[in-house]
Amino acid sequence: AALLAGEADANDTYIEVNAGAGGTESQDWAEMLLRMYTRWAERHKMKVELVDYHGGEQAGIKSATLMVKGENAYGYAKTESGVHRLVRISPYDSNARRHTSFSSVWVYPVVDDDIDIEVSESDLRIDTYRASGAGGQHVNTTDSAVRITHLPTGIIVTSAQKSQHRNRELAMQVLRARLYDLERARVDDARAADRKSQVGSGDRSERIRTYNFPQGRLTDHRINLTLYSLSAAMQGDIAEVIDALVANDQ
């Protein structure tokens, strides 16, 4: 079979990162992953837009969603869906103990107009709320953030850009993508309908990759690939793992 021949592989993609249980440590880890994917996309000349961002209490993020636009963005990024495990000496632990943290990554395609997804207005609840921007001195507080709940499935999507009109549009795009992914999951039982439930339980079968900082290594458990180039990987240099996973998937 040709590489990346799935029906949505050529599409742009959403990459959603959610911190697992474990407070600041896993929220910091989620932000590290978000940075890794942003840099990976930029290395491959893809455009990256931060669609949604929920900061952590002390550091890091609770969740965030990137939209990545580029050739075969979804085909490559979908290899990243699952639970990512971090092992490191925590910078937040005054006793410098080793900590294990989990974050989940969920990847779904941006659905273009040639994929027909019916969404009825009567199935939606649309709320606006105040949201603060992504940290630093440019925090903007605005009432314009939009939350859309799809009542039949319980799917909730949010978008927190500056423009309320743009937020509604982005949130609807994300919702259509999620509904498409849900429908595909129904057809393809191998995909769990709701990836979020994976976070934090740490069950071995869910972990797709371990990032071991004391030993400087990254291990992908699905193909038993270990690389000793962890610092490069965290700067977005993960093409070797992704290419191996794509090749293995055929």
PAKEMAR-146196 format. One record per residue: chain; x, y, z of N, C-alpha, C in turn; residue in one letter. Coordinates in Angstrom, 3 decimals. Atoms other than C-alpha are relative to their C-alpha. Layout:
# PAKEMAR-146196
R   chaine       n_c1       n_c2       n_c3      ca_c1      ca_c2      ca_c3       c_c1       c_c2       c_c3   residu
R        A          X          Y          Z          X          Y          Z          X          Y          Z        A
...
END
This chain:
# PAKEMAR-146196
R   chaine       n_c1       n_c2       n_c3      ca_c1      ca_c2      ca_c3       c_c1       c_c2       c_c3   residu
R        A      0.845     -1.195      0.000      0.000      0.000      0.000      0.880      1.244      0.000        A
R        A     -0.758     -1.249      0.033      1.162      3.532     -0.686      0.047      0.587      1.403        A
R        A     -0.084     -0.684     -1.288      2.402      5.447      2.332     -1.028      1.114      0.035        L
R        A      0.951     -1.103     -0.211     -0.175      7.870      3.728     -1.122      0.010     -1.034        L
R        A      1.083      0.087      0.983     -3.053      6.664      1.581     -1.383      0.018      0.649        A
R        A      1.299     -0.068     -0.671     -5.795      6.992      4.225     -0.814      1.168     -0.520        G
R        A      0.841     -1.006      0.656     -8.764      9.093      3.196      0.255      1.429      0.480        E
R        A     -0.218     -1.363     -0.501     -7.847     12.044      5.423      1.483      0.316      0.201        A
R        A     -1.428     -0.178     -0.305     -4.046     11.635      5.531      0.578      1.290     -0.568        D
R        A     -0.547     -1.207      0.646     -3.413     14.557      3.170     -0.476      1.278      0.684        A
R        A      0.629     -1.194     -0.588     -5.529     16.913      5.320      0.886      0.698      1.027        N
R        A     -0.568     -0.697     -1.148     -4.445     19.560      7.786     -0.483     -0.736      1.253        D
R        A      0.322      0.804     -1.189     -4.671     18.373     11.383     -0.116      0.857      1.253        T
R        A      0.000     -0.555     -1.352     -5.542     19.276     14.957      0.850     -0.917      0.876        Y
R        A     -0.735      0.766     -1.009     -3.163     18.197     17.719     -0.413      0.565      1.345        I
R        A      0.511     -0.444     -1.301     -4.750     18.371     21.158      0.821     -0.686      1.083        E
R        A     -0.818      0.542     -1.090     -2.588     17.938     24.266     -0.734      0.238      1.313        V
R        A      0.678     -0.102     -1.293     -4.138     17.229     27.682      0.918     -0.513      1.102        N
R        A     -0.811      0.446     -1.131     -2.240     17.069     30.977     -0.744     -1.090      0.758        A
R        A      0.598      1.064     -0.812     -2.836     13.924     33.010     -0.085      0.421      1.458        G
R        A      0.034     -0.273     -1.432     -3.287     13.652     36.763      1.416      0.341      0.450        A
R        A     -1.341     -0.274     -0.504     -0.406     15.053     38.765      0.371      1.460      0.031        G
R        A     -0.220     -1.424     -0.236     -0.803     18.816     38.888      1.082      0.625     -0.854        G
R        A     -0.985     -0.820      0.713      2.076     21.115     37.969      0.939     -0.838     -0.851        T
R        A     -0.972      0.826      0.713      4.430     18.324     36.936     -0.539     -0.453     -1.369        E
R        A      0.535      0.464      1.287      2.124     16.889     34.249     -0.458      1.166     -0.883        S
R        A      0.373     -1.177      0.803      0.925     20.356     33.183      1.228      0.581     -0.696        Q
R        A     -1.257     -0.437      0.604      4.546     21.338     32.573      0.362     -0.941     -1.160        D
R        A     -0.286      1.002      1.038      4.989     18.111     30.602     -0.884      0.218     -1.234        W
R        A      0.912     -0.255      1.127      1.916     18.893     28.472      0.497      1.185     -0.823        A
R        A     -0.503     -1.159      0.739      3.418     22.275     27.601      1.273     -0.343     -0.781        E
R        A     -1.206      0.447      0.717      6.735     20.630     26.670     -0.382     -0.737     -1.293        M
R        A      0.469      0.715      1.199      4.851     18.350     24.261     -0.562      0.968     -1.033        L
R        A      0.575     -1.004      0.908      2.953     21.305     22.809      1.120      0.718     -0.764        L
R        A     -1.141     -0.672      0.621      6.289     23.040     22.148      0.681     -0.942     -1.010        R
R        A     -0.628      0.975      0.892      7.715     19.851     20.620     -0.748     -0.098     -1.327        M
R        A      0.787      0.111      1.243      4.839     19.566     18.110      0.033      1.286     -0.813        Y
R        A     -0.090     -1.277      0.712      4.982     23.273     17.285      1.307      0.053     -0.787        T
R        A     -1.317     -0.050      0.660      8.699     22.976     16.495      0.100     -1.045     -1.104        R
R        A      0.014      1.044      1.037      8.197     19.720     14.590     -0.679      0.541     -1.263        W
R        A      0.755     -0.522      1.138      5.603     21.413     12.367      0.803      1.087     -0.725        A
R        A     -0.772     -1.094      0.607      7.792     24.469     11.812      1.214     -0.518     -0.766        E
R        A     -1.145      0.636      0.697     10.790     22.271     10.886     -0.407     -0.506     -1.377        R
R        A      0.494      0.577      1.257      8.623     20.743      8.161     -0.793      1.024     -0.811        H
R        A      0.578     -1.112      0.772      7.512     24.160      6.864     -1.529     -0.018      0.014        K
R        A      1.458     -0.032     -0.140      3.952     23.689      8.140     -0.387      1.240      0.797        M
R        A      0.494     -1.158     -0.744      1.847     26.544      9.470     -0.690     -0.486      1.268        K
R        A      0.561      0.413     -1.291      0.820     26.355     13.125     -0.846      1.126      0.569        V
R        A      0.873     -0.987     -0.647     -2.106     28.118     14.765     -0.469     -0.584      1.328        E
R        A      0.476      0.435     -1.312     -2.932     27.884     18.469     -1.494      0.298      0.065        L
R        A      1.461     -0.169      0.055     -6.702     27.306     18.477     -0.583      0.167      1.395        V
R        A      0.580     -0.013     -1.341     -7.288     26.757     22.178      1.122     -0.195      1.013        D
R        A     -1.078      0.023     -0.988     -5.214     27.192     25.340     -0.577      0.188      1.394        Y
R        A      0.422     -0.129     -1.403     -5.956     26.549     29.026      1.241     -0.185      0.863        H
R        A     -1.242      0.041     -0.779     -2.985     27.438     31.231     -0.162     -0.769      1.302        G
R        A     -0.012      0.676     -1.304     -1.997     25.495     34.338      0.022      1.038      1.120        G
R        A      0.037     -0.945     -1.127     -2.198     27.012     37.833      1.372      0.619      0.255        E
R        A     -1.348     -0.505     -0.300      1.563     27.302     38.508      0.824      0.137     -1.269        Q
R        A     -0.827      0.030      1.219      3.125     26.411     35.172     -0.693     -0.896     -1.002        A
R        A      0.497      0.951      0.986      2.422     24.596     31.953     -1.435      0.246     -0.429        G
R        A      1.362     -0.099      0.521     -1.000     23.892     30.470     -0.857     -1.166      0.485        I
R        A      0.933      1.100     -0.233     -4.088     21.886     31.327     -0.327     -0.659     -1.330        K
R        A      0.255      0.538      1.340     -4.891     21.532     27.633      0.239      1.095     -1.021        S
R        A     -0.151     -0.959      1.096     -4.246     23.172     24.297     -0.195     -0.754     -1.306        A
R        A      0.207      0.601      1.322     -5.074     22.544     20.644      0.711      0.834     -1.052        T
R        A     -0.659     -0.638      1.141     -2.899     23.340     17.636     -0.725     -0.398     -1.273        L
R        A      0.395      0.384      1.351     -4.093     23.492     14.056      1.278      0.077     -0.840        M
R        A     -1.222      0.071      0.791     -1.251     22.380     11.774     -0.387     -0.170     -1.466        V
R        A      0.360      0.017      1.419     -1.509     23.114      8.055      1.229     -0.309     -0.834        K
R        A     -1.122      0.359      0.855      0.749     21.391      5.560     -0.271     -1.318     -0.692        G
R        A      0.202      1.208      0.794      1.153     18.515      3.165      0.035     -1.248      0.886        E
R        A      0.108      1.240     -0.782      0.030     15.221      4.778      0.150      0.218      1.509        N
R        A     -0.164     -0.313     -1.427     -0.089     16.920      8.184     -0.675     -1.057      0.875        A
R        A      0.704      0.992     -0.817     -2.708     14.499      9.529      0.647     -1.384     -0.118        Y
R        A     -0.605      1.319      0.210     -1.048     11.439      8.003      1.215     -0.232      0.878        G
R        A     -1.179      0.124     -0.870      2.152     12.128      9.935     -0.373      0.145      1.471        Y
R        A      0.272     -0.317     -1.408      0.694     13.609     13.127     -0.828     -1.074      0.691        A
R        A      0.896      0.975     -0.654     -1.837     10.801     13.723      0.774     -1.091      0.736        K
R        A     -0.812      0.991     -0.721      1.032      8.551     14.833      0.193      0.395      1.461        T
R        A     -0.286     -0.525     -1.337      1.188     10.734     17.968     -1.144     -0.172      0.986        E
R        A      1.157      0.164     -0.884     -2.278      9.917     19.365      0.269     -1.070      1.054        S
R        A     -0.180      0.977     -1.077     -2.025      8.239     22.752      0.608      0.672      1.225        G
R        A     -0.527     -0.525     -1.259     -0.440      8.615     26.181      1.529      0.059     -0.052        V
R        A     -1.447     -0.238      0.000      3.062     10.093     26.451      0.476      0.096      1.446        H
R        A     -0.458      0.129     -1.385      5.010      9.270     29.600      1.360      0.674      0.173        R
R        A     -1.244     -0.712     -0.303      7.716     11.461     31.108      0.606     -0.562      1.281        L
R        A     -0.740      0.364     -1.218     10.362     10.252     33.565      1.119      1.022      0.145        V
R        A     -1.074     -0.980     -0.209     12.567     12.982     35.034      0.137      0.342      1.481        R
R        A     -0.168     -0.592     -1.327     13.986     14.556     38.175     -0.797      1.300     -0.050        I
R        A      0.908     -1.144      0.113     11.270     17.096     38.839      0.646      1.299      0.461        S
R        A     -0.488     -1.317     -0.444     12.319     20.757     38.894     -0.912      0.618      1.063        P
R        A      0.948     -0.531     -0.991      9.283     21.290     41.159      0.103     -0.735      1.340        Y
R        A     -0.140      0.796     -1.220     10.488     18.827     43.814      1.297      0.401      0.685        D
R        A     -1.204     -0.484     -0.694     12.873     20.322     46.391      0.917     -1.158      0.399        S
R        A     -0.836      1.163     -0.331     14.076     16.780     47.187      0.606     -0.665     -1.237        N
R        A     -0.578      0.503      1.260     15.007     16.212     43.524     -0.249     -1.492     -0.219        A
R        A      0.345      1.411      0.235     13.170     12.912     43.272     -0.419     -0.204     -1.449        R
R        A      0.469      0.340      1.348     12.318     11.096     40.063     -1.515     -0.011     -0.020        R
R        A      1.454     -0.017      0.141      8.770     11.711     38.885     -0.386     -0.609     -1.340        H
R        A      0.566      0.492      1.260      6.655      9.982     36.272     -1.293      0.761     -0.240        T
R        A      1.203     -0.779      0.332      4.023     12.101     34.522     -0.560     -0.484     -1.325        S
R        A      0.662      0.409      1.238      1.511     11.449     31.777     -0.737      1.182     -0.620        F
R        A      0.873     -0.910      0.740     -0.080     13.595     29.097     -0.555     -0.778     -1.179        S
R        A      0.530      0.686      1.176     -2.378     12.472     26.330     -0.008      0.950     -1.184        S
R        A      0.047     -0.753      1.250     -2.206     13.605     22.738     -1.089     -0.628     -0.848        V
R        A      1.099      0.487      0.824     -5.198     13.335     20.466      0.061      0.759     -1.309        W
R        A     -0.176     -0.605      1.316     -4.882     13.971     16.747     -1.204     -0.338     -0.866        V
R        A      1.117      0.269      0.904     -7.802     14.373     14.347      0.078      0.963     -1.175        Y
R        A     -0.215     -0.800      1.201     -8.027     15.726     10.806     -0.914      1.219     -0.079        P
R        A      0.850     -1.133      0.364     -9.280     19.134      9.746     -0.862     -0.488     -1.162        V
R        A      0.918      0.543      0.999    -12.377     18.241      7.752     -0.287      1.071     -1.042        V
R        A      0.266     -0.991      1.045    -12.610     20.017      4.418     -1.408     -0.192     -0.562        D
R        A      1.385     -0.022      0.480    -15.769     20.712      2.464     -0.403     -1.249     -0.768        D
R        A      0.407      1.193      0.751    -15.594     17.513      0.434     -0.313     -1.188      0.921        D
R        A      0.486      1.033     -0.935    -16.236     15.482      3.602     -1.252      0.579      0.655        I
R        A      1.285     -0.571     -0.405    -19.895     16.002      4.442     -0.342     -0.381      1.441        D
R        A      0.376      0.239     -1.394    -20.663     16.347      8.149     -1.224      0.863      0.296        I
R        A      1.239     -0.733     -0.292    -24.244     17.278      9.025     -0.012      0.427      1.467        E
R        A      0.146     -0.472     -1.377    -24.510     19.476     12.122     -1.249      0.869      0.060        V
R        A      1.246     -0.755     -0.108    -27.959     20.684     13.108      0.112      1.027      1.132        S
R        A     -0.068     -1.075     -1.008    -28.186     24.030     14.970     -0.718     -0.381      1.293        E
R        A      0.795      0.338     -1.194    -30.793     22.560     17.313      0.739     -0.986      0.910        S
R        A     -0.790      0.930     -0.810    -28.182     20.030     18.499      1.115      0.710      0.769        D
R        A     -1.133     -0.723     -0.577    -25.845     22.791     19.686     -0.416      0.908      1.148        L
R        A      0.129     -1.047     -1.003    -25.523     24.818     22.868      1.263      0.846     -0.106        R
R        A     -1.157     -0.866      0.204    -23.270     27.840     22.352      0.097      1.005      1.144        I
R        A     -0.221     -0.922     -1.131    -21.833     29.726     25.350      1.221      0.858     -0.298        D
R        A     -1.222     -0.808      0.058    -19.403     32.631     25.503      0.499      0.176      1.426        T
R        A     -0.560     -0.146     -1.345    -17.041     33.104     28.428      1.282      0.813     -0.080        Y
R        A     -1.250     -0.775     -0.054    -14.035     35.130     29.556      1.176     -0.953     -0.045        R
R        A     -1.183      0.858      0.070    -10.654     33.694     28.688      1.231      0.878     -0.017        A
R        A     -1.248     -0.769      0.043     -7.101     34.834     29.241      0.917     -0.639     -1.027        S
R        A     -0.890      0.480      1.061     -4.474     34.518     26.551      1.132     -0.846      0.531        G
R        A     -1.053      0.955     -0.333     -1.376     32.339     26.528      1.175      0.667      0.705        A
R        A     -1.089     -0.393     -0.884      0.673     33.807     29.373      0.784      1.237     -0.387        G
R        A     -0.914     -1.099      0.294      3.317     36.495     29.559     -0.687      1.351      0.075        G
R        A      0.515     -1.364     -0.129      2.778     40.204     29.195     -1.181      0.260     -0.929        Q
R        A      1.074     -0.272      0.956      0.321     39.828     26.319     -1.276     -0.754      0.347        H
R        A      1.250      0.648     -0.400     -2.489     38.310     28.373     -1.154      0.916     -0.386        V
R        A      1.170     -0.810      0.319     -5.742     39.509     26.898     -1.208     -0.663      0.631        N
R        A      1.207      0.567     -0.596     -8.952     39.055     28.835     -1.169      0.496     -0.825        T
R        A      1.061     -0.367      0.936    -12.021     38.982     26.669     -1.203     -0.900      0.247        T
R        A      1.218      0.806     -0.133    -15.599     37.792     26.735     -0.234     -0.843     -1.239        D
R        A      0.315      0.512      1.331    -15.188     36.471     23.238      0.179     -1.510     -0.160        S
R        A     -0.224      1.437      0.160    -14.199     32.853     23.920     -1.339     -0.724     -0.166        A
R        A      1.243      0.705      0.330    -16.760     30.383     22.609      0.124     -1.478      0.370        V
R        A      0.068      1.427     -0.323    -17.754     26.965     23.940     -1.241     -0.568     -0.693        R
R        A      1.142      0.632      0.675    -19.957     24.749     21.762     -0.152     -1.430      0.523        I
R        A      0.299      1.364     -0.458    -21.606     21.637     23.215     -0.907     -0.657     -1.028        T
R        A      0.826      0.764      0.944    -22.912     19.047     20.757     -0.834     -0.966      0.843        H
R        A      0.827      0.711     -0.986    -25.835     17.689     22.777     -0.121     -1.510     -0.268        L
R        A      0.169      1.441      0.206    -26.322     14.286     21.046      1.217     -0.837      0.407        P
R        A     -1.200      0.791     -0.298    -22.691     13.208     21.573      0.689      0.443      1.278        T
R        A     -0.679     -0.521     -1.182    -21.675     15.374     24.539      1.374      0.581     -0.303        G
R        A     -1.293     -0.585      0.358    -18.645     16.637     22.607     -0.023      1.493      0.303        I
R        A     -0.112     -1.425     -0.306    -17.495     20.044     23.882      1.265      0.526     -0.660        I
R        A     -1.175     -0.616      0.604    -15.182     22.269     21.866      0.052      1.464      0.403        V
R        A     -0.136     -1.401     -0.373    -13.781     25.667     22.802      1.017      0.667     -0.912        T
R        A     -0.985     -0.780      0.722    -11.927     28.422     21.008      0.109      1.352      0.684        S
R        A     -0.210     -1.208     -0.795    -10.380     31.439     22.709      0.888      1.018     -0.705        A
R        A     -0.704     -1.077      0.697     -9.075     33.797     20.034     -0.626      1.337      0.382        Q
R        A      0.514     -1.319     -0.384     -9.679     37.560     20.264     -1.372      0.304     -0.598        K
R        A      1.248     -0.354      0.679    -12.574     37.675     17.801     -1.075     -1.058      0.238        S
R        A      1.073      0.958     -0.292    -15.870     36.094     18.847     -0.490     -0.680     -1.272        Q
R        A      0.454      0.563      1.266    -16.868     35.606     15.219      0.967     -1.092     -0.468        H
R        A     -1.032      0.965      0.387    -13.566     33.846     14.460     -0.060     -1.228      0.917        R
R        A      0.082      1.114     -0.944    -13.989     31.728     17.606     -1.117     -0.960     -0.355        N
R        A      1.135      0.853      0.339    -17.378     30.479     16.533      0.347     -0.846     -1.223        R
R        A     -0.384      0.682      1.238    -16.010     29.601     13.120      1.012     -1.128      0.299        E
R        A     -1.030      1.000     -0.344    -12.951     27.811     14.576     -0.593     -1.152      0.802        L
R        A      0.607      1.044     -0.832    -15.002     25.962     17.193     -0.874     -0.925     -0.854        A
R        A      0.820      0.834      0.897    -17.411     24.760     14.473      0.889     -0.910     -0.855        M
R        A     -0.932      0.833      0.777    -14.455     23.544     12.400      0.497     -1.171      0.838        Q
R        A     -0.502      1.057     -0.888    -13.088     21.638     15.375     -1.111     -1.025      0.269        V
R        A      1.126      0.905     -0.253    -16.546     20.194     16.119     -0.220     -0.937     -1.184        L
R        A      0.200      0.849      1.175    -16.935     18.947     12.538      1.104     -1.056     -0.095        R
R        A     -1.119      0.946      0.021    -13.494     17.358     12.772     -0.196     -1.099      1.044        A
R        A      0.218      0.977     -1.073    -14.360     15.679     16.075     -1.121     -0.970     -0.367        R
R        A      1.117      0.861      0.405    -17.681     14.373     14.692      0.446     -0.973     -1.093        L
R        A     -0.556      0.867      1.049    -15.851     13.030     11.641      0.821     -1.117      0.641        Y
R        A     -0.865      0.975     -0.668    -13.326     11.327     13.933     -0.833     -1.027      0.760        D
R        A      0.889      0.898     -0.753    -16.134      9.871     16.062     -0.649     -1.015     -0.940        L
R        A      0.642      0.872      0.990    -17.870      8.484     12.984      0.999     -1.037     -0.513        E
R        A     -1.041      0.920      0.474    -14.613      6.983     11.749      0.335     -1.031      1.067        R
R        A     -0.303      0.913     -1.102    -13.995      5.478     15.166     -1.062     -1.091      0.094        A
R        A      1.083      0.973     -0.019    -17.380      3.807     14.983      0.242     -1.061     -1.062        R
R        A     -0.237      0.912      1.114    -16.494      2.315     11.645      1.259     -0.822      0.268        V
R        A     -1.270      0.667     -0.243    -12.965      1.460     12.727      0.170     -0.200      1.499        D
R        A      0.011      0.251     -1.445    -13.212     -0.167     16.152      1.363      0.093      0.647        D
R        A     -1.339     -0.048     -0.573     -9.484     -0.032     16.575      0.270      1.336      0.671        A
R        A     -0.215     -1.303     -0.629     -9.762      3.645     17.489     -1.008      0.217      1.120        R
R        A      0.922     -0.294     -1.102    -11.213      4.510     20.853     -0.744      1.289     -0.323        A
R        A      0.788     -1.197      0.314    -14.039      7.022     20.522      0.461      1.195      0.818        A
R        A     -0.393     -1.136     -0.838    -12.775      9.087     23.406      1.387     -0.220      0.565        D
R        A     -1.386      0.187     -0.421     -9.021      9.366     23.826      0.271      0.575      1.386        R
R        A     -0.334     -0.709     -1.233     -9.213     11.605     26.842     -0.008     -0.919      1.210        K
R        A      0.109      0.876     -1.162    -10.150      8.764     29.164      1.311     -0.734      0.255        S
R        A     -1.283      0.682     -0.187     -6.621      7.427     28.672      0.878      0.656      1.055        Q
R        A     -1.009     -0.733     -0.765     -4.918     10.103     30.695      0.084     -0.464      1.432        V
R        A     -0.221      0.069     -1.434     -3.383      9.402     34.037     -0.093     -1.385      0.582        G
R        A      0.087      1.313     -0.614     -4.269      5.779     34.612      1.319     -0.724     -0.174        S
R        A     -1.335      0.560      0.159     -0.857      4.903     33.246      0.014     -1.461     -0.394        G
R        A      0.064      1.394      0.431     -2.032      1.517     32.006      0.995     -0.218     -1.136        D
R        A     -1.054      0.249      0.980      0.795     -0.031     29.980     -0.495      0.000     -1.431        R
R        A      0.488      0.146      1.371     -1.364     -0.734     26.955     -0.276      1.352     -0.646        S
R        A      0.325     -1.305      0.554     -2.138      2.971     26.591      1.235      0.820     -0.331        E
R        A     -1.202     -0.821      0.206      1.395      4.328     26.748      0.559     -0.271     -1.369        R
R        A     -0.610      0.242      1.307      2.728      4.862     23.300      1.486      0.305      0.024        I
R        A     -1.402     -0.419      0.032      6.033      6.479     24.216      0.436      0.456      1.384        R
R        A     -0.579     -0.466     -1.257      8.313      7.111     27.181      1.197      0.890     -0.301        T
R        A     -1.095     -0.957      0.140     10.651     10.097     27.416      0.760     -0.031      1.321        Y
R        A     -0.750      0.195     -1.234     13.344      9.252     29.975      1.146      1.012      0.051        N
R        A     -1.001     -1.075     -0.028     15.298     12.409     30.833      1.302     -0.403      0.693        F
R        A     -1.287      0.379     -0.631     17.832     10.897     33.318      0.896     -0.793     -0.967        P
R        A     -0.801      0.815      0.918     18.914      8.500     30.553      0.065      0.571     -1.417        Q
R        A     -0.081     -0.667      1.286     18.402     10.882     27.624     -0.559     -0.815     -1.158        G
R        A      0.496      0.851      1.078     16.338      8.382     25.702     -1.511      0.094     -0.167        R
R        A      1.413      0.001      0.369     13.002      8.171     23.951     -0.313     -1.391     -0.527        L
R        A      0.369      1.342      0.451     11.256      4.818     23.488     -1.440     -0.003     -0.485        T
R        A      1.364      0.181      0.497      8.251      4.203     21.268     -0.366     -1.472      0.191        D
R        A      0.315      1.379     -0.401      6.574      1.111     22.712     -0.703     -0.789     -1.095        H
R        A      0.752      0.714      1.040      4.536      0.294     19.599      0.922     -0.721     -0.963        R
R        A     -0.919      0.636      0.954      7.570     -0.496     17.453      1.347     -0.308      0.657        I
R        A     -1.232      0.284     -0.751     10.169     -1.006     20.223      1.205      0.744     -0.553        N
R        A     -1.088     -0.821      0.509     12.272      1.836     18.882      0.504      0.895      1.125        L
R        A     -0.596     -0.873     -1.010     14.674      3.537     21.303      1.042      0.885     -0.658        T
R        A     -0.972     -0.962      0.530     16.590      6.692     20.367      0.641      0.730      1.179        L
R        A     -0.692     -0.728     -1.062     19.224      8.396     22.492      0.225      1.448     -0.436        Y
R        A     -0.106     -1.382      0.493     18.485     11.851     21.128     -1.169      0.801      0.551        S
R        A      1.196     -0.582     -0.611     15.926     13.108     23.602     -0.019      1.526     -0.092        L
R        A      0.027     -1.472      0.016     17.039     16.742     23.699     -0.350      0.515     -1.393        S
R        A      0.357     -0.395      1.371     16.807     16.973     19.894     -1.492     -0.234     -0.244        A
R        A      1.429      0.314      0.171     13.374     15.306     19.983     -0.861      1.094      0.625        A
R        A      0.791     -1.024     -0.669     12.105     17.893     22.456      0.044      1.331     -0.749        M
R        A     -0.052     -1.184      0.866     13.175     20.562     19.931     -0.744     -0.248     -1.310        Q
R        A      0.834      0.260      1.177     10.827     18.959     17.401      0.617     -0.964     -1.003        G
R        A     -0.661      0.915      0.928     13.279     16.535     15.802     -0.498     -1.428      0.248        D
R        A      0.605      1.321     -0.241     10.936     13.531     15.879     -0.335     -0.713     -1.312        I
R        A      0.320      0.580      1.314     10.847     12.732     12.146      0.386     -1.478     -0.070        A
R        A     -0.456      1.397      0.074     12.800      9.486     12.638     -1.048     -0.955      0.593        E
R        A      1.034      0.838     -0.638     10.151      8.085     15.003     -1.266     -0.019     -0.853        V
R        A      1.236     -0.089      0.782      7.215      9.335     12.925      0.124     -0.787     -1.307        I
R        A     -0.199      0.730      1.272      8.677      7.966      9.656     -0.040     -1.506      0.240        D
R        A     -0.004      1.428     -0.309      9.256      4.573     11.310     -1.414     -0.498      0.288        A
R        A      1.384      0.377     -0.312      5.667      4.510     12.604     -0.863     -0.030     -1.252        L
R        A      0.765     -0.060      1.251      4.217      5.527      9.228      0.327     -1.231     -0.860        V
R        A     -0.434      1.153      0.803      6.263      2.810      7.477     -0.546     -1.299      0.590        A
R        A      0.453      1.202     -0.697      5.221      0.250     10.103     -1.509     -0.217     -0.146        N
R        A      1.464      0.022      0.026      1.546      1.105      9.641     -0.555     -0.591     -1.301        D
R        A      0.506      0.418      1.311      1.369     -0.139      6.065     -0.396     -1.466     -0.011        Q
END
